């Protein structure tokens, strides 16, 4: 998913590099990173906490993808590809 987000955002307007492009890339990478960090912790309690953080990043990603589509930065087929 993170690779798909990077590929899709490569075509975003240059002026969005430090805006929406950066936000999408950071929250997509954060999902996997938080899951990996949680798996490296001892105990289910810590794992659960990092899974919650990853879930929050996934919700943020959903919103930013929808915004990018609505701003016509992301074509609907690309949006559907990343969402899947």
PDB file with one MODEL, atoms N, CA, C and O in Angstrom:
MODEL        1
ATOM      1  N   UNK A   1       0.824  -1.175   0.000  1.00  0.00           N
ATOM      2  CA  UNK A   1       0.000   0.000   0.000  1.00  0.00           C
ATOM      3  C   UNK A   1       0.878   1.253   0.000  1.00  0.00           C
ATOM      4  O   UNK A   1       0.616   2.200  -0.742  1.00  0.00           O
ATOM      5  N   UNK A   2       1.904   1.255   0.821  1.00  0.00           N
ATOM      6  CA  UNK A   2       2.786   2.421   0.877  1.00  0.00           C
ATOM      7  C   UNK A   2       3.441   2.671  -0.475  1.00  0.00           C
ATOM      8  O   UNK A   2       3.579   3.818  -0.900  1.00  0.00           O
ATOM      9  N   UNK A   3       3.840   1.606  -1.145  1.00  0.00           N
ATOM     10  CA  UNK A   3       4.443   1.760  -2.472  1.00  0.00           C
ATOM     11  C   UNK A   3       3.444   2.340  -3.459  1.00  0.00           C
ATOM     12  O   UNK A   3       3.803   3.172  -4.292  1.00  0.00           O
ATOM     13  N   UNK A   4       2.189   1.904  -3.372  1.00  0.00           N
ATOM     14  CA  UNK A   4       1.145   2.437  -4.253  1.00  0.00           C
ATOM     15  C   UNK A   4       0.909   3.920  -3.976  1.00  0.00           C
ATOM     16  O   UNK A   4       0.687   4.694  -4.907  1.00  0.00           O
ATOM     17  N   UNK A   5       0.956   4.319  -2.711  1.00  0.00           N
ATOM     18  CA  UNK A   5       0.781   5.732  -2.357  1.00  0.00           C
ATOM     19  C   UNK A   5       1.937   6.555  -2.921  1.00  0.00           C
ATOM     20  O   UNK A   5       1.711   7.624  -3.487  1.00  0.00           O
ATOM     21  N   UNK A   6       3.168   6.074  -2.774  1.00  0.00           N
ATOM     22  CA  UNK A   6       4.321   6.795  -3.320  1.00  0.00           C
ATOM     23  C   UNK A   6       4.198   6.941  -4.830  1.00  0.00           C
ATOM     24  O   UNK A   6       4.476   8.008  -5.379  1.00  0.00           O
ATOM     25  N   UNK A   7       3.785   5.883  -5.495  1.00  0.00           N
ATOM     26  CA  UNK A   7       3.636   5.920  -6.953  1.00  0.00           C
ATOM     27  C   UNK A   7       2.547   6.904  -7.360  1.00  0.00           C
ATOM     28  O   UNK A   7       2.738   7.691  -8.287  1.00  0.00           O
ATOM     29  N   UNK A   8       1.417   6.867  -6.682  1.00  0.00           N
ATOM     30  CA  UNK A   8       0.299   7.753  -7.014  1.00  0.00           C
ATOM     31  C   UNK A   8       0.644   9.219  -6.745  1.00  0.00           C
ATOM     32  O   UNK A   8       0.262  10.093  -7.523  1.00  0.00           O
ATOM     33  N   UNK A   9       1.352   9.493  -5.670  1.00  0.00           N
ATOM     34  CA  UNK A   9       1.654  10.881  -5.316  1.00  0.00           C
ATOM     35  C   UNK A   9       2.798  11.466  -6.141  1.00  0.00           C
ATOM     36  O   UNK A   9       3.024  12.676  -6.109  1.00  0.00           O
ATOM     37  N   UNK A  10       3.511  10.636  -6.867  1.00  0.00           N
ATOM     38  CA  UNK A  10       4.590  11.133  -7.725  1.00  0.00           C
ATOM     39  C   UNK A  10       4.048  12.054  -8.815  1.00  0.00           C
ATOM     40  O   UNK A  10       4.788  12.875  -9.356  1.00  0.00           O
ATOM     41  N   UNK A  11       2.773  11.924  -9.138  1.00  0.00           N
ATOM     42  CA  UNK A  11       2.149  12.734 -10.179  1.00  0.00           C
ATOM     43  C   UNK A  11       1.384  13.937  -9.619  1.00  0.00           C
ATOM     44  O   UNK A  11       0.732  14.659 -10.373  1.00  0.00           O
ATOM     45  N   UNK A  12       1.458  14.151  -8.329  1.00  0.00           N
ATOM     46  CA  UNK A  12       0.764  15.290  -7.713  1.00  0.00           C
ATOM     47  C   UNK A  12       1.455  16.592  -8.122  1.00  0.00           C
ATOM     48  O   UNK A  12       2.627  16.585  -8.498  1.00  0.00           O
ATOM     49  N   UNK A  13       0.728  17.703  -8.049  1.00  0.00           N
ATOM     50  CA  UNK A  13       1.349  18.994  -8.362  1.00  0.00           C
ATOM     51  C   UNK A  13       2.566  19.265  -7.466  1.00  0.00           C
ATOM     52  O   UNK A  13       2.586  18.890  -6.294  1.00  0.00           O
ATOM     53  N   UNK A  14       3.549  19.907  -8.028  1.00  0.00           N
ATOM     54  CA  UNK A  14       4.796  20.194  -7.308  1.00  0.00           C
ATOM     55  C   UNK A  14       4.542  21.003  -6.034  1.00  0.00           C
ATOM     56  O   UNK A  14       5.216  20.806  -5.023  1.00  0.00           O
ATOM     57  N   UNK A  15       3.570  21.911  -6.089  1.00  0.00           N
ATOM     58  CA  UNK A  15       3.299  22.749  -4.913  1.00  0.00           C
ATOM     59  C   UNK A  15       2.720  21.959  -3.743  1.00  0.00           C
ATOM     60  O   UNK A  15       2.634  22.482  -2.632  1.00  0.00           O
ATOM     61  N   UNK A  16       2.326  20.719  -3.973  1.00  0.00           N
ATOM     62  CA  UNK A  16       1.805  19.863  -2.902  1.00  0.00           C
ATOM     63  C   UNK A  16       2.886  18.995  -2.265  1.00  0.00           C
ATOM     64  O   UNK A  16       2.595  18.198  -1.374  1.00  0.00           O
ATOM     65  N   UNK A  17       4.131  19.144  -2.714  1.00  0.00           N
ATOM     66  CA  UNK A  17       5.212  18.295  -2.208  1.00  0.00           C
ATOM     67  C   UNK A  17       5.310  18.316  -0.687  1.00  0.00           C
ATOM     68  O   UNK A  17       5.503  17.272  -0.063  1.00  0.00           O
ATOM     69  N   UNK A  18       5.178  19.491  -0.091  1.00  0.00           N
ATOM     70  CA  UNK A  18       5.286  19.597   1.365  1.00  0.00           C
ATOM     71  C   UNK A  18       3.920  19.651   2.047  1.00  0.00           C
ATOM     72  O   UNK A  18       3.830  19.867   3.255  1.00  0.00           O
ATOM     73  N   UNK A  19       2.874  19.455   1.274  1.00  0.00           N
ATOM     74  CA  UNK A  19       1.516  19.449   1.809  1.00  0.00           C
ATOM     75  C   UNK A  19       0.928  18.052   1.765  1.00  0.00           C
ATOM     76  O   UNK A  19       1.322  17.162   2.519  1.00  0.00           O
ATOM     77  N   UNK A  20      -0.022  17.884   0.865  1.00  0.00           N
ATOM     78  CA  UNK A  20      -0.759  16.629   0.783  1.00  0.00           C
ATOM     79  C   UNK A  20       0.124  15.443   0.405  1.00  0.00           C
ATOM     80  O   UNK A  20      -0.064  14.343   0.924  1.00  0.00           O
ATOM     81  N   UNK A  21       1.068  15.652  -0.480  1.00  0.00           N
ATOM     82  CA  UNK A  21       1.983  14.553  -0.863  1.00  0.00           C
ATOM     83  C   UNK A  21       2.719  14.024   0.360  1.00  0.00           C
ATOM     84  O   UNK A  21       2.768  12.817   0.597  1.00  0.00           O
ATOM     85  N   UNK A  22       3.284  14.932   1.122  1.00  0.00           N
ATOM     86  CA  UNK A  22       4.028  14.546   2.321  1.00  0.00           C
ATOM     87  C   UNK A  22       3.124  13.859   3.340  1.00  0.00           C
ATOM     88  O   UNK A  22       3.508  12.847   3.928  1.00  0.00           O
ATOM     89  N   UNK A  23       1.936  14.397   3.550  1.00  0.00           N
ATOM     90  CA  UNK A  23       0.997  13.816   4.517  1.00  0.00           C
ATOM     91  C   UNK A  23       0.622  12.387   4.132  1.00  0.00           C
ATOM     92  O   UNK A  23       0.623  11.490   4.975  1.00  0.00           O
ATOM     93  N   UNK A  24       0.303  12.181   2.858  1.00  0.00           N
ATOM     94  CA  UNK A  24      -0.075  10.850   2.389  1.00  0.00           C
ATOM     95  C   UNK A  24       1.068   9.851   2.553  1.00  0.00           C
ATOM     96  O   UNK A  24       0.857   8.725   3.001  1.00  0.00           O
ATOM     97  N   UNK A  25       2.248  10.260   2.196  1.00  0.00           N
ATOM     98  CA  UNK A  25       3.398   9.365   2.288  1.00  0.00           C
ATOM     99  C   UNK A  25       3.731   9.036   3.734  1.00  0.00           C
ATOM    100  O   UNK A  25       4.018   7.884   4.059  1.00  0.00           O
ATOM    101  N   UNK A  26       3.696  10.029   4.594  1.00  0.00           N
ATOM    102  CA  UNK A  26       4.034   9.799   5.998  1.00  0.00           C
ATOM    103  C   UNK A  26       3.025   8.892   6.682  1.00  0.00           C
ATOM    104  O   UNK A  26       3.420   7.961   7.383  1.00  0.00           O
ATOM    105  N   UNK A  27       1.726   9.140   6.497  1.00  0.00           N
ATOM    106  CA  UNK A  27       0.762   8.298   7.214  1.00  0.00           C
ATOM    107  C   UNK A  27       0.706   6.885   6.625  1.00  0.00           C
ATOM    108  O   UNK A  27       0.433   5.933   7.356  1.00  0.00           O
ATOM    109  N   UNK A  28       0.957   6.727   5.317  1.00  0.00           N
ATOM    110  CA  UNK A  28       0.960   5.370   4.758  1.00  0.00           C
ATOM    111  C   UNK A  28       2.154   4.574   5.281  1.00  0.00           C
ATOM    112  O   UNK A  28       2.017   3.392   5.598  1.00  0.00           O
ATOM    113  N   UNK A  29       3.311   5.204   5.373  1.00  0.00           N
ATOM    114  CA  UNK A  29       4.492   4.522   5.905  1.00  0.00           C
ATOM    115  C   UNK A  29       4.354   4.253   7.398  1.00  0.00           C
ATOM    116  O   UNK A  29       4.896   3.274   7.911  1.00  0.00           O
ATOM    117  N   UNK A  30       3.640   5.110   8.080  1.00  0.00           N
ATOM    118  CA  UNK A  30       3.460   4.985   9.524  1.00  0.00           C
ATOM    119  C   UNK A  30       2.663   3.738   9.906  1.00  0.00           C
ATOM    120  O   UNK A  30       2.889   3.161  10.969  1.00  0.00           O
ATOM    121  N   UNK A  31       1.744   3.325   9.055  1.00  0.00           N
ATOM    122  CA  UNK A  31       0.909   2.158   9.357  1.00  0.00           C
ATOM    123  C   UNK A  31       1.790   0.922   9.562  1.00  0.00           C
ATOM    124  O   UNK A  31       1.748   0.288  10.616  1.00  0.00           O
ATOM    125  N   UNK A  32       2.575   0.595   8.556  1.00  0.00           N
ATOM    126  CA  UNK A  32       3.449  -0.578   8.649  1.00  0.00           C
ATOM    127  C   UNK A  32       4.514  -0.439   9.721  1.00  0.00           C
ATOM    128  O   UNK A  32       4.853  -1.410  10.397  1.00  0.00           O
ATOM    129  N   UNK A  33       5.045   0.774   9.879  1.00  0.00           N
ATOM    130  CA  UNK A  33       6.082   1.001  10.879  1.00  0.00           C
ATOM    131  C   UNK A  33       5.556   0.769  12.293  1.00  0.00           C
ATOM    132  O   UNK A  33       6.250   0.191  13.129  1.00  0.00           O
ATOM    133  N   UNK A  34       4.342   1.215  12.560  1.00  0.00           N
ATOM    134  CA  UNK A  34       3.767   1.015  13.895  1.00  0.00           C
ATOM    135  C   UNK A  34       3.421  -0.446  14.158  1.00  0.00           C
ATOM    136  O   UNK A  34       3.568  -0.925  15.282  1.00  0.00           O
ATOM    137  N   UNK A  35       2.970  -1.146  13.144  1.00  0.00           N
ATOM    138  CA  UNK A  35       2.704  -2.573  13.311  1.00  0.00           C
ATOM    139  C   UNK A  35       4.013  -3.310  13.604  1.00  0.00           C
ATOM    140  O   UNK A  35       4.073  -4.157  14.494  1.00  0.00           O
ATOM    141  N   UNK A  36       5.051  -2.978  12.849  1.00  0.00           N
ATOM    142  CA  UNK A  36       6.358  -3.616  13.072  1.00  0.00           C
ATOM    143  C   UNK A  36       6.897  -3.299  14.463  1.00  0.00           C
ATOM    144  O   UNK A  36       7.425  -4.179  15.143  1.00  0.00           O
ATOM    145  N   UNK A  37       6.765  -2.053  14.883  1.00  0.00           N
ATOM    146  CA  UNK A  37       7.254  -1.689  16.211  1.00  0.00           C
ATOM    147  C   UNK A  37       6.481  -2.414  17.295  1.00  0.00           C
ATOM    148  O   UNK A  37       7.068  -2.865  18.278  1.00  0.00           O
ATOM    149  N   UNK A  38       5.178  -2.530  17.129  1.00  0.00           N
ATOM    150  CA  UNK A  38       4.362  -3.243  18.112  1.00  0.00           C
ATOM    151  C   UNK A  38       4.724  -4.709  18.206  1.00  0.00           C
ATOM    152  O   UNK A  38       4.708  -5.291  19.291  1.00  0.00           O
ATOM    153  N   UNK A  39       5.053  -5.313  17.063  1.00  0.00           N
ATOM    154  CA  UNK A  39       5.453  -6.725  17.064  1.00  0.00           C
ATOM    155  C   UNK A  39       6.790  -6.924  17.774  1.00  0.00           C
ATOM    156  O   UNK A  39       7.076  -8.013  18.270  1.00  0.00           O
ATOM    157  N   UNK A  40       7.599  -5.885  17.823  1.00  0.00           N
ATOM    158  CA  UNK A  40       8.891  -5.977  18.483  1.00  0.00           C
ATOM    159  C   UNK A  40       8.832  -5.744  19.982  1.00  0.00           C
ATOM    160  O   UNK A  40       9.839  -5.890  20.673  1.00  0.00           O
ATOM    161  N   UNK A  41       7.671  -5.386  20.485  1.00  0.00           N
ATOM    162  CA  UNK A  41       7.518  -5.129  21.918  1.00  0.00           C
ATOM    163  C   UNK A  41       7.116  -6.414  22.630  1.00  0.00           C
ATOM    164  O   UNK A  41       6.636  -7.367  22.016  1.00  0.00           O
ATOM    165  N   UNK A  42       7.323  -6.411  23.922  1.00  0.00           N
ATOM    166  CA  UNK A  42       6.943  -7.581  24.714  1.00  0.00           C
ATOM    167  C   UNK A  42       5.543  -7.388  25.269  1.00  0.00           C
ATOM    168  O   UNK A  42       5.235  -6.356  25.866  1.00  0.00           O
ATOM    169  N   UNK A  43       4.715  -8.371  25.071  1.00  0.00           N
ATOM    170  CA  UNK A  43       3.377  -8.350  25.645  1.00  0.00           C
ATOM    171  C   UNK A  43       2.320  -7.837  24.686  1.00  0.00           C
ATOM    172  O   UNK A  43       2.575  -6.996  23.825  1.00  0.00           O
ATOM    173  N   UNK A  44       1.132  -8.372  24.867  1.00  0.00           N
ATOM    174  CA  UNK A  44       0.011  -8.008  24.016  1.00  0.00           C
ATOM    175  C   UNK A  44      -0.459  -6.578  24.232  1.00  0.00           C
ATOM    176  O   UNK A  44      -0.993  -5.945  23.320  1.00  0.00           O
ATOM    177  N   UNK A  45      -0.259  -6.077  25.434  1.00  0.00           N
ATOM    178  CA  UNK A  45      -0.711  -4.717  25.742  1.00  0.00           C
ATOM    179  C   UNK A  45       0.013  -3.678  24.867  1.00  0.00           C
ATOM    180  O   UNK A  45      -0.611  -2.770  24.318  1.00  0.00           O
ATOM    181  N   UNK A  46       1.323  -3.830  24.753  1.00  0.00           N
ATOM    182  CA  UNK A  46       2.111  -2.921  23.921  1.00  0.00           C
ATOM    183  C   UNK A  46       1.757  -3.100  22.445  1.00  0.00           C
ATOM    184  O   UNK A  46       1.608  -2.117  21.718  1.00  0.00           O
ATOM    185  N   UNK A  47       1.621  -4.347  22.001  1.00  0.00           N
ATOM    186  CA  UNK A  47       1.236  -4.612  20.622  1.00  0.00           C
ATOM    187  C   UNK A  47      -0.092  -3.947  20.313  1.00  0.00           C
ATOM    188  O   UNK A  47      -0.227  -3.301  19.274  1.00  0.00           O
ATOM    189  N   UNK A  48      -1.072  -4.089  21.188  1.00  0.00           N
ATOM    190  CA  UNK A  48      -2.388  -3.494  20.995  1.00  0.00           C
ATOM    191  C   UNK A  48      -2.294  -1.973  20.868  1.00  0.00           C
ATOM    192  O   UNK A  48      -2.975  -1.373  20.037  1.00  0.00           O
ATOM    193  N   UNK A  49      -1.454  -1.356  21.689  1.00  0.00           N
ATOM    194  CA  UNK A  49      -1.296   0.098  21.642  1.00  0.00           C
ATOM    195  C   UNK A  49      -0.765   0.545  20.279  1.00  0.00           C
ATOM    196  O   UNK A  49      -1.250   1.527  19.717  1.00  0.00           O
ATOM    197  N   UNK A  50       0.225  -0.168  19.746  1.00  0.00           N
ATOM    198  CA  UNK A  50       0.774   0.202  18.448  1.00  0.00           C
ATOM    199  C   UNK A  50      -0.191  -0.118  17.312  1.00  0.00           C
ATOM    200  O   UNK A  50      -0.197   0.573  16.293  1.00  0.00           O
ATOM    201  N   UNK A  51      -1.002  -1.152  17.474  1.00  0.00           N
ATOM    202  CA  UNK A  51      -2.031  -1.439  16.469  1.00  0.00           C
ATOM    203  C   UNK A  51      -3.078  -0.334  16.448  1.00  0.00           C
ATOM    204  O   UNK A  51      -3.601   0.002  15.385  1.00  0.00           O
ATOM    205  N   UNK A  52      -3.387   0.228  17.596  1.00  0.00           N
ATOM    206  CA  UNK A  52      -4.326   1.357  17.652  1.00  0.00           C
ATOM    207  C   UNK A  52      -3.745   2.578  16.941  1.00  0.00           C
ATOM    208  O   UNK A  52      -4.456   3.283  16.224  1.00  0.00           O
ATOM    209  N   UNK A  53      -2.465   2.821  17.142  1.00  0.00           N
ATOM    210  CA  UNK A  53      -1.813   3.943  16.466  1.00  0.00           C
ATOM    211  C   UNK A  53      -1.833   3.725  14.957  1.00  0.00           C
ATOM    212  O   UNK A  53      -2.109   4.655  14.199  1.00  0.00           O
ATOM    213  N   UNK A  54      -1.540   2.497  14.518  1.00  0.00           N
ATOM    214  CA  UNK A  54      -1.574   2.162  13.089  1.00  0.00           C
ATOM    215  C   UNK A  54      -2.973   2.352  12.525  1.00  0.00           C
ATOM    216  O   UNK A  54      -3.134   2.832  11.403  1.00  0.00           O
ATOM    217  N   UNK A  55      -3.983   1.980  13.299  1.00  0.00           N
ATOM    218  CA  UNK A  55      -5.368   2.163  12.857  1.00  0.00           C
ATOM    219  C   UNK A  55      -5.701   3.641  12.681  1.00  0.00           C
ATOM    220  O   UNK A  55      -6.401   4.013  11.739  1.00  0.00           O
ATOM    221  N   UNK A  56      -5.207   4.474  13.575  1.00  0.00           N
ATOM    222  CA  UNK A  56      -5.407   5.908  13.446  1.00  0.00           C
ATOM    223  C   UNK A  56      -4.749   6.457  12.192  1.00  0.00           C
ATOM    224  O   UNK A  56      -5.320   7.306  11.507  1.00  0.00           O
ATOM    225  N   UNK A  57      -3.557   5.979  11.891  1.00  0.00           N
ATOM    226  CA  UNK A  57      -2.865   6.399  10.667  1.00  0.00           C
ATOM    227  C   UNK A  57      -3.624   5.939   9.431  1.00  0.00           C
ATOM    228  O   UNK A  57      -3.659   6.651   8.427  1.00  0.00           O
ATOM    229  N   UNK A  58      -4.231   4.762   9.490  1.00  0.00           N
ATOM    230  CA  UNK A  58      -5.024   4.256   8.367  1.00  0.00           C
ATOM    231  C   UNK A  58      -6.252   5.138   8.136  1.00  0.00           C
ATOM    232  O   UNK A  58      -6.623   5.397   6.991  1.00  0.00           O
ATOM    233  N   UNK A  59      -6.874   5.591   9.202  1.00  0.00           N
ATOM    234  CA  UNK A  59      -8.020   6.497   9.070  1.00  0.00           C
ATOM    235  C   UNK A  59      -7.587   7.831   8.471  1.00  0.00           C
ATOM    236  O   UNK A  59      -8.285   8.401   7.632  1.00  0.00           O
ATOM    237  N   UNK A  60      -6.441   8.319   8.905  1.00  0.00           N
ATOM    238  CA  UNK A  60      -5.897   9.561   8.347  1.00  0.00           C
ATOM    239  C   UNK A  60      -5.610   9.382   6.859  1.00  0.00           C
ATOM    240  O   UNK A  60      -5.899  10.270   6.057  1.00  0.00           O
ATOM    241  N   UNK A  61      -5.045   8.239   6.492  1.00  0.00           N
ATOM    242  CA  UNK A  61      -4.755   7.959   5.089  1.00  0.00           C
ATOM    243  C   UNK A  61      -6.035   7.944   4.260  1.00  0.00           C
ATOM    244  O   UNK A  61      -6.072   8.507   3.166  1.00  0.00           O
ATOM    245  N   UNK A  62      -7.073   7.312   4.769  1.00  0.00           N
ATOM    246  CA  UNK A  62      -8.362   7.287   4.060  1.00  0.00           C
ATOM    247  C   UNK A  62      -8.841   8.697   3.748  1.00  0.00           C
ATOM    248  O   UNK A  62      -9.267   8.988   2.630  1.00  0.00           O
ATOM    249  N   UNK A  63      -8.767   9.570   4.751  1.00  0.00           N
ATOM    250  CA  UNK A  63      -9.222  10.948   4.555  1.00  0.00           C
ATOM    251  C   UNK A  63      -8.374  11.671   3.501  1.00  0.00           C
ATOM    252  O   UNK A  63      -8.912  12.312   2.598  1.00  0.00           O
ATOM    253  N   UNK A  64      -7.052  11.564   3.623  1.00  0.00           N
ATOM    254  CA  UNK A  64      -6.172  12.269   2.686  1.00  0.00           C
ATOM    255  C   UNK A  64      -6.339  11.748   1.262  1.00  0.00           C
ATOM    256  O   UNK A  64      -6.265  12.524   0.310  1.00  0.00           O
ATOM    257  N   UNK A  65      -6.563  10.451   1.104  1.00  0.00           N
ATOM    258  CA  UNK A  65      -6.801   9.900  -0.235  1.00  0.00           C
ATOM    259  C   UNK A  65      -8.098  10.439  -0.824  1.00  0.00           C
ATOM    260  O   UNK A  65      -8.155  10.786  -2.004  1.00  0.00           O
ATOM    261  N   UNK A  66      -9.117  10.506  -0.016  1.00  0.00           N
ATOM    262  CA  UNK A  66     -10.396  11.057  -0.472  1.00  0.00           C
ATOM    263  C   UNK A  66     -10.236  12.525  -0.864  1.00  0.00           C
ATOM    264  O   UNK A  66     -10.765  12.957  -1.888  1.00  0.00           O
ATOM    265  N   UNK A  67      -9.520  13.278  -0.065  1.00  0.00           N
ATOM    266  CA  UNK A  67      -9.269  14.689  -0.367  1.00  0.00           C
ATOM    267  C   UNK A  67      -8.501  14.824  -1.676  1.00  0.00           C
ATOM    268  O   UNK A  67      -8.838  15.666  -2.508  1.00  0.00           O
ATOM    269  N   UNK A  68      -7.473  14.002  -1.864  1.00  0.00           N
ATOM    270  CA  UNK A  68      -6.686  14.047  -3.097  1.00  0.00           C
ATOM    271  C   UNK A  68      -7.552  13.731  -4.305  1.00  0.00           C
ATOM    272  O   UNK A  68      -7.398  14.348  -5.359  1.00  0.00           O
ATOM    273  N   UNK A  69      -8.449  12.787  -4.160  1.00  0.00           N
ATOM    274  CA  UNK A  69      -9.367  12.461  -5.260  1.00  0.00           C
ATOM    275  C   UNK A  69     -10.305  13.629  -5.535  1.00  0.00           C
ATOM    276  O   UNK A  69     -10.523  13.998  -6.689  1.00  0.00           O
ATOM    277  N   UNK A  70     -10.855  14.207  -4.479  1.00  0.00           N
ATOM    278  CA  UNK A  70     -11.792  15.322  -4.647  1.00  0.00           C
ATOM    279  C   UNK A  70     -11.124  16.560  -5.243  1.00  0.00           C
ATOM    280  O   UNK A  70     -11.781  17.353  -5.919  1.00  0.00           O
ATOM    281  N   UNK A  71      -9.830  16.731  -5.001  1.00  0.00           N
ATOM    282  CA  UNK A  71      -9.074  17.847  -5.578  1.00  0.00           C
ATOM    283  C   UNK A  71      -8.569  17.539  -6.987  1.00  0.00           C
ATOM    284  O   UNK A  71      -7.891  18.361  -7.603  1.00  0.00           O
ATOM    285  N   UNK A  72      -8.903  16.351  -7.492  1.00  0.00           N
ATOM    286  CA  UNK A  72      -8.487  15.882  -8.819  1.00  0.00           C
ATOM    287  C   UNK A  72      -6.975  15.703  -8.940  1.00  0.00           C
ATOM    288  O   UNK A  72      -6.421  15.794 -10.035  1.00  0.00           O
ATOM    289  N   UNK A  73      -6.318  15.450  -7.821  1.00  0.00           N
ATOM    290  CA  UNK A  73      -4.899  15.100  -7.847  1.00  0.00           C
ATOM    291  C   UNK A  73      -4.737  13.602  -8.088  1.00  0.00           C
ATOM    292  O   UNK A  73      -3.697  13.144  -8.561  1.00  0.00           O
ATOM    293  N   UNK A  74      -5.771  12.855  -7.758  1.00  0.00           N
ATOM    294  CA  UNK A  74      -5.745  11.401  -7.829  1.00  0.00           C
ATOM    295  C   UNK A  74      -6.953  10.944  -8.640  1.00  0.00           C
ATOM    296  O   UNK A  74      -8.095  11.185  -8.249  1.00  0.00           O
ATOM    297  N   UNK A  75      -6.703  10.288  -9.765  1.00  0.00           N
ATOM    298  CA  UNK A  75      -7.786   9.779 -10.597  1.00  0.00           C
ATOM    299  C   UNK A  75      -8.524   8.675  -9.849  1.00  0.00           C
ATOM    300  O   UNK A  75      -7.934   7.973  -9.028  1.00  0.00           O
ATOM    301  N   UNK A  76      -9.806   8.525 -10.133  1.00  0.00           N
ATOM    302  CA  UNK A  76     -10.610   7.529  -9.419  1.00  0.00           C
ATOM    303  C   UNK A  76     -10.033   6.117  -9.522  1.00  0.00           C
ATOM    304  O   UNK A  76     -10.024   5.409  -8.515  1.00  0.00           O
ATOM    305  N   UNK A  77      -9.545   5.665 -10.698  1.00  0.00           N
ATOM    306  CA  UNK A  77      -8.947   4.312 -10.736  1.00  0.00           C
ATOM    307  C   UNK A  77      -7.735   4.173  -9.809  1.00  0.00           C
ATOM    308  O   UNK A  77      -7.545   3.130  -9.184  1.00  0.00           O
ATOM    309  N   UNK A  78      -6.924   5.220  -9.724  1.00  0.00           N
ATOM    310  CA  UNK A  78      -5.767   5.190  -8.810  1.00  0.00           C
ATOM    311  C   UNK A  78      -6.228   5.184  -7.357  1.00  0.00           C
ATOM    312  O   UNK A  78      -5.658   4.492  -6.514  1.00  0.00           O
ATOM    313  N   UNK A  79      -7.266   5.962  -7.078  1.00  0.00           N
ATOM    314  CA  UNK A  79      -7.848   5.990  -5.732  1.00  0.00           C
ATOM    315  C   UNK A  79      -8.342   4.600  -5.347  1.00  0.00           C
ATOM    316  O   UNK A  79      -8.052   4.114  -4.253  1.00  0.00           O
ATOM    317  N   UNK A  80      -9.087   3.963  -6.247  1.00  0.00           N
ATOM    318  CA  UNK A  80      -9.614   2.618  -5.977  1.00  0.00           C
ATOM    319  C   UNK A  80      -8.481   1.607  -5.789  1.00  0.00           C
ATOM    320  O   UNK A  80      -8.576   0.715  -4.946  1.00  0.00           O
ATOM    321  N   UNK A  81      -7.418   1.746  -6.569  1.00  0.00           N
ATOM    322  CA  UNK A  81      -6.278   0.832  -6.457  1.00  0.00           C
ATOM    323  C   UNK A  81      -5.634   0.923  -5.071  1.00  0.00           C
ATOM    324  O   UNK A  81      -5.341  -0.097  -4.447  1.00  0.00           O
ATOM    325  N   UNK A  82      -5.421   2.133  -4.603  1.00  0.00           N
ATOM    326  CA  UNK A  82      -4.773   2.312  -3.299  1.00  0.00           C
ATOM    327  C   UNK A  82      -5.698   1.858  -2.179  1.00  0.00           C
ATOM    328  O   UNK A  82      -5.252   1.216  -1.228  1.00  0.00           O
ATOM    329  N   UNK A  83      -6.976   2.185  -2.282  1.00  0.00           N
ATOM    330  CA  UNK A  83      -7.948   1.803  -1.246  1.00  0.00           C
ATOM    331  C   UNK A  83      -8.049   0.278  -1.120  1.00  0.00           C
ATOM    332  O   UNK A  83      -8.185  -0.250  -0.017  1.00  0.00           O
ATOM    333  N   UNK A  84      -7.983  -0.412  -2.237  1.00  0.00           N
ATOM    334  CA  UNK A  84      -8.073  -1.877  -2.208  1.00  0.00           C
ATOM    335  C   UNK A  84      -6.866  -2.446  -1.522  1.00  0.00           C
ATOM    336  O   UNK A  84      -6.747  -3.664  -1.393  1.00  0.00           O
TER     337      UNK A  84
ENDMDL
END
